């Protein structure tokens, strides 16, 4: 009889009062057989925690309404106390009506539970997104001769893309960008794990990036399912020596565009396989000297592989062209320009993958520029 208790809660809350009360009466007669008026009221009172006692007339109105509609029939009989009273019984029509109403009630209850669960999940995802946004850089260390920014736009509420800027010392900064396989909550959890490992491993300030990446690969292998992995580019820039050392773990090679007037575009592809897939991997370390006016753009494949309605990729050639035509802009504006170009290409096509960009502009050595924060 849990249904009666639920119906009563709906009745006293003011929801469809006549219809709900009629359904309660039909349910009572179906469950307990023919009943006289006081007996119906007594059963309803039991399931309304006594609240029905003060309004018996309401139930008599309901019974009369049901009788007029042919859902119940009345007959005179003798009660247990040997008094004559009108007994009410549910009719075949009333029982069919009750089954119809039950089905509708169950449908509404199911929809209500679904909507409630949906709202709960929505709130949880909003919280998860807020937490993940806090994992991206909130403060950008000031570095002489260096301007930088990053941005991530998840395909869903949360995603698996990752970027970070890590102050290693007064003369060195770490730059990371990665992409965890999969999407959604599971990818975001592994992304948070990778970020924590990277921050922990770089705390020692070692220049052995091959060892760092090998250790990171082992840790991710140990803490993630076998089908999960991540691509990762990690570099350390020393603004005293103007040297960038890096290791690329299966990530799309970032572009290094040489200064104005030069057509050279280097791909920073030295490294090894993705992290988290195979436990024992070796990596190579790359190095490059940067000059004033150089621009480095790192990205995830959600940028280069963005597709339009014809399922055609934007591609790295368009990405290179967008960088070249906007390279004079400050880092945040360069990121916005690239995003605008991508969005213009894909038009109304849905975003299927997370999109992340990191831009580094190398300025005069004596120019002290702060990081420009995320876009």
C-alpha positions in Angstrom: 0.0 0.0 0.0 2.9 2.3 -0.4 1.1 3.7 -3.4 -1.6 5.1 -1.1 0.9 6.9 1.0 2.5 8.4 -2.1 -0.9 9.4 -3.4 -1.8 11.1 -0.2 1.4 13.1 -0.2 0.6 14.3 -3.7 -3.0 15.1 -2.6 -2.0 17.2 0.4 0.6 19.1 -1.6 -2.2 20.3 -3.9 -1.4 18.3 -7.0 -4.5 17.4 -9.1 -6.6 17.0 -5.9 -9.8 15.6 -7.3 -8.2 13.1 -9.6 -5.7 12.0 -6.9 -8.4 11.5 -4.3 -10.6 9.5 -6.6 -7.6 7.3 -7.4 -7.0 6.8 -3.7 -10.6 5.7 -3.1 -10.5 3.3 -6.0 -7.2 1.9 -4.8 -8.7 1.3 -1.3 -11.8 -0.5 -2.7 -9.7 -2.6 -5.0 -7.4 -3.6 -2.1 -9.9 -4.1 0.7 -13.1 -5.0 -1.1 -16.5 -3.4 -0.5 -16.4 -0.8 2.2 -18.8 1.6 3.9 -17.9 5.3 4.0 -16.3 5.3 7.5 -14.3 2.3 6.6 -12.9 4.0 3.5 -12.1 7.0 5.5 -10.4 4.9 8.1 -8.1 3.2 5.5 -7.3 6.5 4.0 -6.6 8.0 7.4 -4.1 5.2 8.1 -2.1 6.1 5.0 -2.3 9.8 5.5 -0.9 9.7 9.1 -4.3 10.9 10.5 -4.5 14.0 8.3 -7.7 12.6 6.5 -9.8 12.6 9.7 -10.7 16.3 9.6 -12.1 16.2 6.1 -14.5 13.2 5.7 -16.9 15.2 3.6 -14.2 15.4 0.9 -14.1 11.6 0.7 -17.9 11.3 0.4 -17.8 13.8 -2.4 -15.2 11.7 -4.1 -17.3 8.5 -3.6 -20.4 10.2 -5.0 -18.4 11.4 -8.0 -17.1 7.9 -8.7 -20.6 6.4 -8.3 -22.0 8.9 -10.9 -19.3 7.9 -13.3 -20.0 4.2 -12.8 -16.7 3.4 -11.3 -18.3 2.3 -8.0 -21.7 0.9 -7.0 -23.5 1.3 -3.7 -25.7 -1.1 -1.8 -27.2 -1.2 1.7 -25.7 -3.7 4.1 -25.1 -4.3 7.8 -21.8 -3.3 9.4 -19.9 -5.3 12.0 -21.7 -3.2 14.6 -25.0 -4.4 13.3 -25.9 -1.0 11.8 -27.2 -0.5 8.3 -24.8 1.5 6.0 -24.2 2.1 2.4 -21.3 -0.1 1.2 -19.3 0.8 -1.9 -17.6 -1.6 -4.3 -15.4 -1.0 -7.3 -17.0 -2.0 -10.6 -15.4 -3.6 -13.7 -15.3 -0.2 -15.3 -13.8 1.3 -12.2 -11.1 -1.4 -12.1 -10.2 -0.7 -15.7 -10.1 3.0 -14.9 -7.9 2.2 -11.9 -5.4 0.2 -14.0 -5.3 3.0 -16.6 -4.7 5.6 -13.8 -2.0 3.3 -12.2 -0.2 3.1 -15.5 -0.3 6.8 -15.9 0.8 7.3 -12.3 3.7 4.9 -12.8 4.7 6.7 -16.0 4.7 10.0 -14.2 6.6 8.7 -11.3 9.2 7.2 -13.6 9.5 10.4 -15.5 9.8 12.3 -12.2 12.6 10.0 -11.0 14.3 10.3 -14.3 14.2 14.1 -14.2 15.3 14.2 -10.6 18.3 11.9 -11.4 19.1 13.9 -14.5 19.2 17.1 -12.5 21.4 15.4 -9.9 23.8 14.2 -12.6 23.7 17.7 -14.2 24.7 19.3 -10.8 27.4 16.7 -10.3 28.8 17.4 -13.8 28.7 21.1 -13.2 30.7 20.5 -10.0 33.1 18.3 -11.8 33.6 20.9 -14.5 34.3 23.6 -11.9 36.8 21.3 -10.2 38.5 20.5 -13.5 38.7 24.1 -14.5 40.6 24.7 -11.2 43.2 22.1 -12.4 44.2 24.4 -15.3 46.7 27.1 -14.4 45.2 29.8 -12.2 48.3 31.8 -11.8 50.9 32.4 -14.5 54.5 32.8 -13.3 56.2 36.0 -14.7 59.1 35.1 -17.0 61.4 37.6 -18.6 61.3 37.5 -22.5 58.4 35.1 -22.5 54.7 35.5 -23.1 52.3 32.6 -22.9 48.7 31.5 -22.6 46.6 28.4 -22.8 42.9 27.5 -23.4 40.9 24.3 -23.3 37.3 23.8 -24.6 35.9 20.4 -23.7 33.5 18.7 -26.0 31.4 17.7 -23.0 31.0 19.0 -19.5 34.4 17.6 -18.6 37.2 16.3 -20.8 40.5 14.6 -21.0 42.7 17.4 -22.4 45.4 18.9 -20.2 47.8 21.8 -20.2 49.9 23.3 -17.5 52.6 25.9 -16.8 54.9 25.0 -13.9 57.4 27.5 -12.2 60.5 25.3 -11.7 62.9 28.0 -10.6 63.6 31.6 -11.0 65.1 30.9 -14.4 63.0 28.0 -15.7 59.4 27.1 -16.5 57.8 23.8 -17.4 55.2 23.5 -20.2 52.9 20.6 -20.6 50.0 19.7 -22.9 48.3 16.3 -23.1 45.3 14.4 -24.3 43.8 11.4 -22.5 42.1 8.7 -24.5 38.4 8.7 -24.3 36.0 11.5 -23.2 33.9 12.6 -20.3 34.2 11.7 -16.6 36.7 8.7 -17.0 39.0 10.8 -19.2 38.9 13.7 -16.8 39.8 11.5 -13.9 42.9 10.2 -15.7 43.7 13.7 -16.8 43.7 14.8 -13.1 46.0 11.8 -12.3 48.4 12.7 -15.1 48.6 16.4 -13.9 49.3 15.3 -10.3 52.1 12.9 -11.5 53.7 15.6 -13.7 53.6 18.1 -10.9 55.1 15.6 -8.5 57.9 14.4 -10.9 58.9 17.9 -11.9 59.2 19.1 -8.3 62.8 17.8 -8.2 63.8 20.2 -11.0 65.7 17.6 -13.0 66.8 18.2 -16.6 66.5 14.5 -17.3 63.2 14.6 -19.2 63.7 11.1 -20.6 63.7 9.7 -17.0 60.8 11.9 -16.1 58.7 10.6 -19.0 59.7 7.0 -18.3 58.6 7.3 -14.7 55.4 9.0 -15.7 54.6 6.3 -18.2 55.2 3.6 -15.5 52.9 5.4 -13.0 50.1 5.9 -15.5 50.4 2.2 -16.5 50.0 1.1 -12.9 47.1 3.4 -12.1 44.9 3.1 -15.2 43.0 0.4 -17.1 44.9 -1.3 -19.9 42.9 0.5 -22.7 43.6 3.9 -21.2 46.6 6.0 -22.3 47.6 9.6 -22.9 49.7 11.7 -25.3 51.9 14.2 -23.6 54.3 16.9 -24.6 56.5 18.3 -21.8 59.2 20.9 -22.2 61.3 23.1 -19.9 62.4 26.6 -21.0 65.4 28.3 -19.5 65.2 32.0 -20.2 68.8 32.5 -19.3 70.2 30.2 -21.9 67.1 30.6 -24.2 67.1 26.8 -24.5 64.0 24.7 -24.7 64.4 21.0 -23.8 61.5 18.7 -24.3 60.2 15.2 -24.8 57.2 14.2 -26.9 55.2 11.2 -25.7 53.1 10.5 -28.8 51.6 13.9 -28.9 50.9 15.9 -32.1 54.3 17.7 -32.6 54.0 21.4 -31.6 54.9 24.0 -34.2 57.9 26.3 -33.6 57.7 29.2 -36.0 60.9 31.1 -36.4 61.1 34.9 -36.1 59.4 37.4 -38.5 60.8 37.1 -42.0 61.7 33.4 -41.6 59.6 30.7 -43.2 61.0 27.9 -41.0 58.5 25.8 -39.1 60.0 23.2 -36.8 58.1 20.2 -35.5 59.0 19.2 -31.9 58.6 15.5 -32.4 61.6 14.0 -30.5 60.4 11.6 -27.8 58.7 8.3 -27.8 55.4 6.5 -27.5 52.2 7.5 -25.7 52.2 7.1 -21.9 50.2 4.5 -20.0 50.0 1.9 -22.8 53.2 -0.1 -22.3 55.0 -0.3 -19.0 58.6 -0.3 -20.3 59.3 2.5 -22.7 62.3 4.6 -23.5 62.3 8.2 -24.6 64.6 10.6 -26.3 65.1 14.2 -25.3 65.0 17.1 -27.8 66.4 20.6 -27.5 66.1 23.8 -29.5 67.4 27.3 -29.0 64.8 30.0 -29.5 65.3 33.5 -30.8 63.4 36.7 -30.3 60.2 36.6 -32.4 59.8 32.8 -32.4 56.3 31.5 -31.7 55.6 28.0 -30.3 52.0 26.6 -30.7 51.1 23.3 -29.1 47.7 21.8 -29.6 45.6 18.6 -29.2 44.1 16.7 -32.1 40.7 18.2 -31.3 42.1 21.3 -33.1 43.7 19.8 -36.1 41.1 17.1 -36.6 38.0 19.3 -36.1 35.5 18.3 -38.8 32.9 20.2 -40.8 29.5 18.9 -41.8 31.1 17.1 -44.8 33.3 15.2 -42.4 36.4 16.9 -43.6 39.2 17.8 -41.2 40.5 21.3 -40.7 44.0 19.9 -40.8 47.5 21.0 -39.8 48.0 23.1 -43.0 45.1 25.4 -42.1 46.4 25.5 -38.5 49.8 26.6 -39.7 48.3 29.2 -42.0 46.2 30.6 -39.1 49.3 30.8 -36.9 51.3 32.5 -39.6 48.6 35.1 -40.4 48.1 36.0 -36.7 51.6 35.4 -35.2 52.1 39.1 -34.4 49.2 39.1 -31.9 49.7 38.6 -28.2 49.3 35.0 -27.1 45.7 35.2 -25.9 44.6 36.9 -29.1 46.5 34.3 -31.2 44.6 31.6 -29.4 41.3 33.3 -30.0 42.1 33.8 -33.7 42.8 30.2 -34.2 39.6 29.1 -32.4 37.6 31.5 -34.6 39.2 30.0 -37.7 38.4 26.5 -36.5 34.8 27.4 -35.6 34.3 29.1 -39.0 35.5 26.0 -40.8 33.3 23.5 -38.9 30.3 25.9 -38.9 27.3 24.1 -37.3 29.0 20.7 -37.1 29.1 19.4 -33.5 32.3 19.4 -31.5 33.3 15.8 -31.0 36.7 16.2 -29.2 38.2 18.5 -26.6 40.1 21.4 -28.1 43.3 22.7 -26.4 45.9 25.3 -27.4 49.1 26.5 -25.8 50.9 29.5 -27.2 54.4 30.7 -26.3 55.9 33.9 -27.8 59.6 34.6 -27.2 60.3 38.3 -26.8 63.4 40.4 -26.1 65.5 39.0 -23.3 65.2 42.1 -21.2 61.4 42.2 -21.8 59.6 41.0 -18.7 56.1 39.7 -19.7 53.7 37.9 -17.5 51.7 35.0 -18.6 48.4 36.2 -20.1 46.3 33.5 -18.4 43.9 31.2 -20.0 41.5 32.3 -22.7 
